[in-house]
Amino acid sequence: MLENKKIVLGITGSIAAYKACILARLLIKKGAEVQVVMTPAAKEFITPLTLATLTQKPVVSEFFDRRDGSWHSHVNLGLWADAMLIAPASASTIGKMANGIADNMLVTTYLSMKQSSTVEGKVKVPVFVAPAMDLDMYAHPSTQANLQKLISYGNHIIEPGTGFLASTLEGKGRMEEPEKIVEALEQYFARRQKLAGKKVLITAGPTYEKIDPVRFIGNYSSGKMGFALAEVCAEQGAEVTLISGPVMIKTNHPAIRRIDVESAGEMYEAATKHFPKADIAILCAAVADFTPKTTADKKIKRKGDDLTIRLQPTQDIAAALGAIKKKKQVLVGFALETDNELKNAKDKLERKNLDFIVLNSLQDAGAGFRVDTNKVTIIDRHQGLTSYGTKAKRQVAEDIVENIIRNSK
């Protein structure tokens, strides 16, 4: 899977830099072409000469060669690469990457990894980050927040292992072994484009049901889960139609066509319009079950102590699509529950003719609205259950898409 792949290998100032020699050698043995970019601190742990000898390419560390003034173009490296791997990634470099502090060649190269292009048909270069640091540094809230930022940008974190550290302490923070890192890259390239030629419909975010011109009934959905699913599906080669309620998130991939709606009624109209042409539909939006029976055309003024708002049911998007679903279409639903989780989710799966349902519970820490993580259980048509631990929503999206791919064969 790495044959002829062009890999930028970023090395930072960590004692684990010695493993970069093994890593570079393994990548080359797999058929990859490797270009090393080092931070100045990394050169204190391992020499550029060693890595240049292994890769047969001059190591890049500074913005220009001080001997002859020749410029090292981070832009060209970004255009050249098929992937960037930063291993080891120190806490300092992770912080700089997360916050766009481009004060060295490595971070500048990271920021220059080529963006999506509809003209060239290329997707954003995947970036893999293998942290390496002492256990307390890794566990520190600032490091964890920076890693979550990197994940939210679409980067892939290769979790460090637990074991004996350079500090003589034991714990989580040692860089994953080179063989495992190479395996992670191989797995990524092996699963890419498995949805090529597929049309995927995704709903995301909340709906706002107007009471008057300034007030509405809504919910706490941020849209992060649905948008993560859209990006992962697009990276897998799908043509994605994303129907989104009011959220403050932008899409990155050019294969995502975004349709913005506000109310449950508008989302229903868009979903039923585009579903017949879809191969797969993922109903991730938190759609209101009820909407005001009447909407005031002027702001309602305070009068007395009580205000009664009469509500009526909204149109059920999942049920409507389940009723018209064709045999080859895959329909995925979501269930956010507060009690009787499994029973309610299984009931929804059957009633709405879904192929599988993604259950998450507000009882689970790190799951639900307004957080960057989720904890889900996937239930299929045969009542099979697959439960996952708490993960970043991007990683949850990858798990869900893997299930979709298996169901789409």
Long-range contacts (C-beta under 8 A, 24 or more apart in sequence): 1-30, 1-185, 1-186, 1-187, 1-189, 1-190, 2-27, 2-30, 2-31, 2-32, 2-182, 2-185, 2-186, 2-189, 3-30, 3-31, 3-32, 4-31, 4-32, 4-33, 5-31, 5-32, 5-33, 5-82, 5-83, 5-189, 6-32, 6-33, 6-35, 6-80, 6-81, 6-82, 6-83, 7-32, 7-33, 7-34, 7-35, 7-81, 7-82, 7-83, 7-84, 7-85, 7-185, 8-35, 8-36, 8-37, 8-77, 8-80, 8-81, 8-83, 8-84, 8-85, 8-109, 9-34, 9-35, 9-36, 9-37, 9-55, 9-85, 9-86, 9-87, 10-36, 10-37, 10-38, 10-39, 10-84, 10-85, 10-86, 10-87, 10-89, 10-93, 10-106, 10-109, 10-110, 11-36, 11-37, 11-38, 11-39, 11-42, 11-46, 11-51, 11-86, 11-87, 11-88, 11-106, 12-38, 12-39, 12-41, 12-42, 12-86, 12-88, 12-89, 12-90, 12-92, 12-93, 12-106, 13-39, 13-40, 13-41, 13-42, 13-44, 13-45, 13-90, 13-92, 13-93, 14-42, 14-45, 14-88, 14-89, 14-90, 14-132, 14-133, 14-175, 15-45, 15-132, 15-166, 16-87, 16-88, 16-132, 16-174, 16-175, 17-42, 17-45, 17-46, 17-88, 18-45, 18-46, 19-87, 19-88, 19-175, 19-177, 19-178, 20-46, 20-51, 20-87, 20-88, 21-46, 21-50, 21-51, 21-54, 22-178, 23-85, 23-87, 23-178, 23-181, 23-182, 24-51, 24-54, 24-55, 25-54, 26-178, 26-179, 26-182, 27-182, 27-185, 28-54, 28-55, 30-182, 30-186, 35-60, 35-77, 35-80, 35-81, 36-60, 37-61, 37-77, 37-105, 37-106, 37-109, 38-105, 38-106, 39-93, 39-104, 39-105, 39-106, 40-104, 41-90, 41-92, 60-105, 60-109, 61-105, 62-105, 63-105, 63-108, 72-105, 74-105, 74-108, 74-109, 74-111, 74-112, 75-112, 77-109, 77-112, 78-109, 78-112, 78-113, 78-114, 78-125, 79-114, 81-113, 81-114, 81-125, 82-125, 83-125, 83-126, 83-127, 83-128, 83-185, 83-188, 83-189, 84-109, 84-110, 84-113, 84-125, 84-126, 84-127, 84-128, 85-127, 85-128, 85-130, 85-181, 85-185, 86-110, 86-127, 86-128, 86-129, 86-130, 87-128, 87-129, 87-130, 87-132, 87-158, 87-175, 87-176, 87-178, 87-181, 88-130, 88-131, 88-132, 88-175, 89-129, 89-130, 89-131, 89-132, 90-131, 90-132, 90-133, 91-131, 91-133, 91-137, 91-138, 91-140, 91-143, 91-146, 94-129, 94-131, 94-143, 94-146, 94-147, 94-150, 95-142, 95-143, 95-146, 97-129, 97-146, 97-150, 97-155, 98-145, 98-146, 98-147, 98-149, 98-150, 99-146, 99-149, 115-252, 116-252, 116-253, 116-254, 117-254, 118-254, 123-234, 123-235, 123-253, 124-154, 124-252, 124-253, 126-154, 126-155, 126-156, 126-188, 127-154, 127-155, 127-156, 128-155, 128-156, 128-157, 128-158, 128-181, 128-184, 128-185, 128-188, 129-155, 129-156, 129-157, 129-158, 130-158, 130-160, 130-175, 130-176, 130-181, 131-157, 131-158, 131-159, 131-160, 131-173, 131-175, 132-160, 132-173, 132-174, 132-175, 133-160, 133-173, 134-165, 134-166, 134-167, 134-169, 134-171, 134-173, 135-165, 135-169, 135-170, 135-171, 135-172, 135-173, 137-173, 138-171, 138-172, 138-173, 139-172, 148-372, 148-392, 151-372, 151-392, 151-394, 151-395, 152-224, 152-372, 152-392, 152-394, 154-231, 154-252, 154-394, 156-184, 156-188, 157-392, 158-184, 191-236, 191-402, 191-405, 192-235, 192-236, 192-237, 193-236, 193-237, 194-236, 194-237, 194-405, 195-233, 195-236, 195-237, 195-238, 195-280, 195-401, 195-404, 195-405, 195-408, 196-236, 196-237, 196-238, 197-237, 198-237, 198-238, 198-239, 198-279, 198-280, 198-408, 199-238, 199-239, 199-241, 199-277, 199-278, 199-279, 199-280, 200-230, 200-233, 200-238, 200-239, 200-240, 200-241, 200-278, 200-279, 200-280, 200-281, 200-282, 201-240, 201-241, 201-243, 201-271, 201-274, 201-275, 201-278, 201-280, 201-281, 201-282, 202-226, 202-229, 202-230, 202-233, 202-240, 202-241, 202-242, 202-243, 202-281, 202-282, 202-284, 203-242, 203-243, 203-244, 203-267, 203-271, 203-282, 203-283, 203-284, 203-285, 203-287, 203-317, 204-229, 204-230, 204-242, 204-243, 204-244, 204-245, 204-247, 204-284, 204-285, 205-244, 205-245, 205-246, 205-247, 205-285, 205-286, 206-245, 206-246, 206-247, 206-285, 206-286, 206-288, 207-245, 207-261, 207-262, 207-263, 207-264, 207-266, 207-267, 207-285, 207-286, 207-287, 207-288, 207-314, 208-245, 208-246, 208-262, 208-263, 209-263, 209-264, 209-288, 209-290, 209-291, 209-292, 209-314, 210-263, 210-292, 210-295, 211-292, 211-295, 211-296, 211-300, 211-309, 212-295, 212-296, 212-297, 212-298, 212-299, 212-300, 213-296, 213-297, 213-298, 213-299, 214-299, 215-299, 215-300, 217-288, 217-290, 217-291, 217-292, 218-288, 219-286, 219-288, 219-369, 220-286, 220-368, 220-369, 220-370, 221-245, 221-247, 221-285, 221-286, 221-369, 222-247, 222-249, 222-369, 222-370, 223-247, 223-249, 224-249, 224-372, 224-393, 225-284, 225-334, 225-374, 225-393, 225-396, 225-397, 226-282, 226-284, 226-285, 227-251, 228-393, 228-394, 228-396, 228-397, 229-282, 229-284, 229-397, 229-400, 229-401, 230-256, 231-256, 231-394, 231-397, 232-394, 232-397, 232-398, 232-401, 233-280, 233-282, 233-401, 233-404, 236-401, 236-405, 238-280, 241-274, 241-278, 243-267, 243-270, 243-271, 243-274, 243-285, 244-285, 245-285, 245-286, 245-287, 263-288, 263-291, 264-288, 264-291, 264-314, 264-315, 264-317, 265-291, 265-314, 265-315, 267-317, 268-314, 268-315, 268-317, 268-320, 271-317, 271-320, 271-321, 272-317, 272-320, 272-321, 272-324, 275-321, 275-324, 275-329, 276-324, 278-329, 279-328, 279-329, 279-330, 279-408, 280-329, 280-330, 280-331, 280-332, 280-404, 280-408, 281-321, 281-329, 281-330, 281-331, 281-332, 282-332, 282-400, 282-404, 283-317, 283-318, 283-321, 283-331, 283-332, 283-333, 283-334, 284-334, 284-358, 285-317, 286-336, 286-369, 287-314, 287-317, 288-314, 289-313, 289-314, 290-314, 316-352, 318-348, 318-352, 318-354, 319-351, 319-352, 319-353, 322-352, 322-353, 322-354, 323-353, 325-353, 330-355, 330-404, 330-407, 330-408, 331-355, 332-356, 332-357, 332-358, 332-400, 332-404, 333-357, 333-358, 334-358, 334-359, 334-360, 335-359, 335-360, 336-360, 336-361, 336-362, 336-368, 337-361, 337-362, 338-362, 338-363, 342-377, 342-379, 342-385, 345-377, 345-379, 346-379, 346-383, 349-379, 349-381, 354-381, 355-380, 355-381, 355-407, 356-380, 356-381, 356-403, 356-407, 358-400, 364-390, 365-390, 366-390, 376-400, 378-403, 380-407
